[in-house]
Amino acid sequence: MKKWSMNFRIWHWVNAIVVLGLIGTVLLRKGFLSYKTNAQIILDKLSSIDVSITLDQAKSIAKAIREPMWEWHIILGYALAFLVVYRIVLFFTQSGKRSFQFKELDVHHKIVSAGYIVIYAALFFLSISGLVIHFYQELGLLKDTAHDIKELHEAVYYVILYFVPLHVAGVIMADMKTEKGITSDMINGGKN
């Protein structure tokens, strides 16, 4: 029997791609596609060819430029919500429970497992809060309430932002030291 089922491995790698895509869209939105920075660039460039617009018009143009990219954030958010539900289903399989068998784990692996619980809770919250933000009008919520949820959504995002490099570094260190083959096990399933 394989250590990690095909379903779990597919979930893991698809989840990794989706989470990296979501992080990428946020970093683009806050960085290269920042409407504040780009609005000023638009104002300056148009001014250099004797075209004048207001700052609000420039912001509107800058937001329109990044809108197609932000659609990807929404699509990936739907995918994350599906993956969170699928992970809950996987928990009821032997492979899916493997990360949470605390009695059989040493202290280090208990801490790692507790970390995964935090990450799963963060992904669950991000999925639910993202859907609530997106559908706040249909849910009958006030714009201020949606804004407050968005603030929490963005704060919890940092948990994931810090987890990803820590996870990659931890897996690389484990693969080089105490758990040789851990990376290939998540690709080929490993042996029990």
C-alpha positions as CSV (number, residue, x, y, z in Angstrom):
1,M,0.0,0.0,0.0
2,K,1.2,3.5,-0.8
3,K,2.0,5.9,2.0
4,W,0.1,8.7,0.2
5,S,-2.9,7.9,-2.0
6,M,-3.2,9.2,-5.6
7,N,-6.1,11.4,-4.5
8,F,-4.2,13.0,-1.7
9,R,-1.1,13.6,-3.9
10,I,-3.2,15.2,-6.7
11,W,-5.0,17.3,-4.1
12,H,-1.6,18.4,-2.6
13,W,-0.1,19.5,-6.0
14,V,-3.3,21.1,-7.3
15,N,-3.7,22.9,-4.0
16,A,0.0,24.1,-4.2
17,I,-0.6,25.5,-7.7
18,V,-3.8,27.2,-6.7
19,V,-2.3,28.7,-3.5
20,L,0.7,30.0,-5.5
21,G,-1.6,31.4,-8.1
22,L,-3.6,33.2,-5.5
23,I,-0.4,34.6,-3.8
24,G,0.8,35.7,-7.2
25,T,-2.4,37.6,-8.0
26,V,-2.2,39.4,-4.6
27,L,1.5,40.3,-5.1
28,L,0.8,41.6,-8.6
29,R,-2.2,43.6,-7.3
30,K,-0.1,45.1,-4.5
31,G,3.0,45.5,-6.6
32,F,3.3,45.9,-10.3
33,L,-0.4,46.5,-10.8
34,S,-1.0,48.8,-7.8
35,Y,-3.6,51.3,-9.0
36,K,-2.1,54.1,-7.0
37,T,1.3,53.8,-8.6
38,N,0.0,53.1,-12.0
39,A,-2.5,56.0,-11.8
40,Q,0.4,58.4,-11.3
41,I,2.3,56.8,-14.2
42,I,-0.8,57.2,-16.4
43,L,-1.1,60.9,-15.3
44,D,2.6,61.6,-16.0
45,K,2.6,59.9,-19.4
46,L,-0.6,61.5,-20.6
47,S,0.7,64.9,-19.4
48,S,3.9,64.4,-21.4
49,I,1.7,64.3,-24.6
50,D,-0.5,67.2,-23.4
51,V,-3.4,65.1,-22.4
52,S,-4.9,65.9,-19.1
53,I,-7.2,63.8,-16.9
54,T,-8.0,63.8,-13.2
55,L,-6.4,61.5,-10.7
56,D,-9.7,59.7,-10.2
57,Q,-9.9,59.0,-14.0
58,A,-6.3,57.7,-13.9
59,K,-7.2,55.5,-11.0
60,S,-10.2,54.2,-12.9
61,I,-7.9,53.3,-15.9
62,A,-5.3,51.7,-13.6
63,K,-8.0,49.5,-12.0
64,A,-9.4,48.6,-15.4
65,I,-5.9,47.4,-16.5
66,R,-5.6,45.0,-13.5
67,E,-9.2,43.8,-13.6
68,P,-8.5,40.8,-15.9
69,M,-5.7,39.6,-13.6
70,W,-8.0,39.9,-10.6
71,E,-10.6,37.7,-12.3
72,W,-8.0,35.0,-12.0
73,H,-7.9,35.6,-8.2
74,I,-11.7,35.0,-8.1
75,I,-11.5,31.8,-10.3
76,L,-8.6,30.5,-8.2
77,G,-10.6,31.3,-5.1
78,Y,-13.4,29.1,-6.3
79,A,-10.9,26.4,-6.9
80,L,-9.5,26.8,-3.4
81,A,-13.0,26.5,-1.9
82,F,-13.5,23.2,-3.8
83,L,-10.1,22.0,-2.7
84,V,-10.8,22.8,1.0
85,V,-14.1,20.8,0.8
86,Y,-12.2,18.0,-1.0
87,R,-9.5,18.0,1.7
88,I,-12.2,17.5,4.3
89,V,-13.5,14.5,2.4
90,L,-9.9,13.2,2.1
91,F,-9.6,13.4,5.9
92,F,-11.8,10.4,6.1
93,T,-9.3,8.3,4.1
94,Q,-6.3,6.5,5.6
95,S,-3.9,8.7,3.6
96,G,-5.7,11.9,4.6
97,K,-5.6,11.0,8.3
98,R,-1.9,10.3,8.2
99,S,-1.0,13.9,9.1
100,F,-3.1,13.8,12.2
101,Q,-2.2,10.6,14.0
102,F,-0.7,12.5,17.0
103,K,-0.2,9.4,19.3
104,E,2.2,7.9,16.8
105,L,4.3,11.1,16.3
106,D,7.4,12.4,18.0
107,V,7.3,16.0,19.4
108,H,8.7,17.5,16.1
109,H,6.0,15.8,14.0
110,K,3.3,16.8,16.5
111,I,4.3,20.4,16.0
112,V,4.4,20.0,12.2
113,S,0.9,18.4,12.3
114,A,-0.4,21.2,14.5
115,G,1.0,23.7,11.9
116,Y,-0.9,21.9,9.2
117,I,-4.1,22.2,11.2
118,V,-3.5,26.0,11.4
119,I,-2.9,26.1,7.7
120,Y,-6.0,24.1,6.9
121,A,-8.0,26.4,9.2
122,A,-6.5,29.5,7.4
123,L,-7.3,28.0,4.0
124,F,-10.9,27.2,5.2
125,F,-11.3,30.8,6.5
126,L,-9.8,32.3,3.3
127,S,-12.2,30.3,1.2
128,I,-15.3,31.2,3.2
129,S,-14.4,34.8,3.6
130,G,-13.5,35.2,0.0
131,L,-16.8,33.8,-1.1
132,V,-18.6,36.1,1.4
133,I,-16.7,39.1,0.1
134,H,-17.5,38.2,-3.5
135,F,-21.2,37.5,-2.8
136,Y,-21.8,40.1,0.0
137,Q,-24.7,41.8,-1.9
138,E,-26.4,38.5,-2.6
139,L,-26.0,37.6,1.1
140,G,-27.6,40.9,2.1
141,L,-24.5,42.2,3.8
142,L,-23.6,45.9,4.0
143,K,-20.5,47.1,2.1
144,D,-18.9,48.0,5.5
145,T,-19.4,44.5,6.7
146,A,-17.8,43.1,3.6
147,H,-14.9,45.6,4.0
148,D,-14.4,44.3,7.6
149,I,-14.4,40.7,6.4
150,K,-11.9,41.7,3.6
151,E,-9.6,43.1,6.3
152,L,-9.6,39.8,8.1
153,H,-9.2,37.9,4.8
154,E,-6.1,40.0,4.0
155,A,-4.7,39.5,7.5
156,V,-5.1,35.7,7.4
157,Y,-3.5,35.7,3.9
158,Y,-0.2,36.5,5.6
159,V,-0.4,33.1,7.4
160,I,-0.3,31.4,4.0
161,L,2.3,33.8,2.6
162,Y,4.7,32.9,5.4
163,F,3.8,29.2,5.4
164,V,4.7,28.6,1.8
165,P,8.5,29.3,2.0
166,L,8.7,27.7,5.5
167,H,7.0,24.6,4.1
168,V,9.3,24.4,1.1
169,A,12.4,25.0,3.3
170,G,11.2,22.5,5.9
171,V,10.6,19.8,3.2
172,I,14.0,20.4,1.7
173,M,15.7,20.2,5.1
174,A,13.8,17.0,6.0
175,D,14.6,15.5,2.6
176,M,18.3,16.2,3.1
177,K,18.5,15.0,6.7
178,T,15.9,12.9,8.6
179,E,13.2,12.0,6.0
180,K,15.0,11.1,2.8
181,G,12.6,10.8,-0.1
182,I,9.8,12.8,1.4
183,T,9.5,14.9,-1.7
184,S,9.5,11.9,-4.1
185,D,6.9,10.2,-1.8
186,M,4.5,13.1,-2.4
187,I,5.1,12.5,-6.1
188,N,5.1,8.7,-6.4
189,G,3.2,7.8,-3.2
190,G,6.0,6.2,-1.2
191,K,5.9,3.0,0.6
192,N,4.2,2.3,3.9
